[in-house]
Each structure stands twice: as structure tokens, then as C-alpha cells.
């Protein structure tokens, strides 16, 4: 094989350098001698470094790739892996060569990529709307426009009516209700307190009232889910309730 020679020049990338080395010495691109090509590639990189050319990481990565392919080819039982990597490199070179040929063909047809073109022409504006729409499309567009106008208006007062007019039931009132039931009856089933509930607010307040009375020791829940008054039991806020509250409620 003829000794590869080269000159320092600008290359678009490592594939451009490899392809020029192959083309210059008329090598068989389908059967590249990796060892000889690697030697010439490394010598070329050394010359580029001596003249203070900036080497991108792509050139160094290609050098390490060629070294790895050469190493695998020297190892026994790795011929198939080495041949596969060599075919991949050959395919990349062929693809890059095809791209260069296509670019050259475009340059010849178009006279170069640096051609100066004239500025765009100013077109006269047509004030008439030339599209034709179906009546259904116009009706849909009108309704959408009206809906956007309504969304900009503040919400009516009826929107807040369910929030403002909702009945608020206090826990204290349900405490009095539970105690009144237990004063009238010695034993009250736990579920019976919730059968007459009108809404969720009243049910929640009743449940909290039962918890508060059990916490303060005024009532007791047995295993049969029956509520009982605890004689003399209870401390705190529940004890401060007047007997008239239980009677008048």
C-alpha cells in the first residue's frame, strides 16, 4: 500500500478527513485497512496540534474509535465484532460521500449557496373577504363571540345564593339537643340522633356534639351503641350551660 500523505487543511469533521485520505490514495472504501489508516490519521492530528489548530472532540473521539477497532482485530475470538465495527465505519463514510456528491450537484445547478436574491415584492392588499362559509359556521362563530362577552361580565348575585343562604348549625345548639334527648329518655340509640337531620351541616354538628360530650364525660356510649347520661360527670364549657337552655330549646 502506498504511504498516505496529507496536508494541513480545514475539515468539516473526522469523516471528512477520513474520506479525503481514502479518496486521495484511491483506497478501497469497502475494504479499508484500519491499521494503516489509523497511523495516517494520528499523524495528521499531531501535525494539526503542532500548528496550534483547535481540535474538536469529534476528531479525538474518532481516533479512539479507530484504536479500539484495531485492538479488537488483534484479539482472538473477536473477528466478528471487529468486522461489524469496520462495516459500520464504511457505511458512515459511504453516506457522507453521498451527501457531499449531492451538495456538489446542488452547487452546480444553483450557482453556489451565496447567490443574492431580490427582496420580496409588495403585494396589494385586497380589502374584500373572499372566503365562503356555511350558515352553520357563521352561527357557531357568533355564539362563541357572545359567550366570550358574557365571560367578561361579573357573575350574577344568584351564583352566590347557595353559599350565602346555606343554613349554619352550631355545635353548641346540637349539644343542647343531645342533652335534651337524654334528659327526656334515659337511653338513646346513637343512630337515632341522625335520623332527623335535615342537611349535612346539621349531621356534622350533631356528630361533633356527641364527641364533645363524650370528651367532657357528660355522656357514655356502650357496646350496644346506646347513649347514656353520666350522673355528675363533665367539666368545662358544657358544664356552664344553663338548665333553661335544655328546657327552652
C-alpha positions, 0 to 999 in steps of 0.5 A, spaced: 500 500 500 502 506 498 504 511 504 498 516 505 500 523 505 496 529 507 496 536 508 494 541 513 487 543 511 480 545 514 475 539 515 468 539 516 469 533 521 473 526 522 469 523 516 471 528 512 478 527 513 477 520 513 474 520 506 479 525 503 485 520 505 481 514 502 479 518 496 486 521 495 490 514 495 484 511 491 483 506 497 478 501 497 472 504 501 469 497 502 475 494 504 479 499 508 485 497 512 484 500 519 491 499 521 494 503 516 489 508 516 489 509 523 497 511 523 495 516 517 490 519 521 494 520 528 499 523 524 495 528 521 492 530 528 499 531 531 501 535 525 494 539 526 496 540 534 503 542 532 500 548 528 496 550 534 489 548 530 483 547 535 481 540 535 474 538 536 472 532 540 469 529 534 476 528 531 479 525 538 473 521 539 474 518 532 481 516 533 479 512 539 474 509 535 479 507 530 484 504 536 479 500 539 477 497 532 484 495 531 485 492 538 479 488 537 482 485 530 488 483 534 484 479 539 482 472 538 475 470 538 473 477 536 473 477 528 466 478 528 465 484 532 471 487 529 468 486 522 461 489 524 465 495 527 469 496 520 462 495 516 459 500 520 465 505 519 464 504 511 457 505 511 458 512 515 463 514 510 459 511 504 453 516 506 457 522 507 460 521 500 453 521 498 451 527 501 457 531 499 456 528 491 449 531 492 451 538 495 456 538 489 450 537 484 446 542 488 452 547 487 452 546 480 445 547 478 444 553 483 450 557 482 453 556 489 449 557 496 451 565 496 447 567 490 443 574 492 436 574 491 431 580 490 427 582 496 420 580 496 415 584 492 409 588 495 403 585 494 396 589 494 392 588 499 385 586 497 380 589 502 374 584 500 373 577 504 373 572 499 372 566 503 365 562 503 362 559 509 356 555 511 350 558 515 352 553 520 359 556 521 357 563 521 352 561 527 357 557 531 362 563 530 357 568 533 355 564 539 362 563 541 363 571 540 357 572 545 359 567 550 366 570 550 362 577 552 358 574 557 365 571 560 367 578 561 361 580 565 361 579 573 357 573 575 350 574 577 348 575 585 344 568 584 351 564 583 352 566 590 345 564 593 347 557 595 353 559 599 350 565 602 343 562 604 346 555 606 343 554 613 349 554 619 348 549 625 352 550 631 355 545 635 353 548 641 345 548 639 346 540 637 349 539 644 343 542 647 339 537 643 343 531 645 342 533 652 335 534 651 334 527 648 337 524 654 334 528 659 327 526 656 329 518 655 334 515 659 337 511 653 338 513 646 340 509 640 346 513 637 343 512 630 337 515 632 340 522 633 341 522 625 335 520 623 332 527 623 337 531 620 335 535 615 342 537 611 349 535 612 351 541 616 346 539 621 349 531 621 356 534 622 354 538 628 350 533 631 356 528 630 361 533 633 356 534 639 356 527 641 364 527 641 364 533 645 360 530 650 363 524 650 370 528 651 367 532 657 364 525 660 357 528 660 355 522 656 357 514 655 356 510 649 356 502 650 357 496 646 350 496 644 351 503 641 346 506 646 347 513 649 347 514 656 347 520 661 353 520 666 350 522 673 355 528 675 360 527 670 363 533 665 367 539 666 368 545 662 364 549 657 358 544 657 358 544 664 356 552 664 350 551 660 344 553 663 338 548 665 333 553 661 337 552 655 335 544 655 328 546 657 327 552 652 330 549 646 
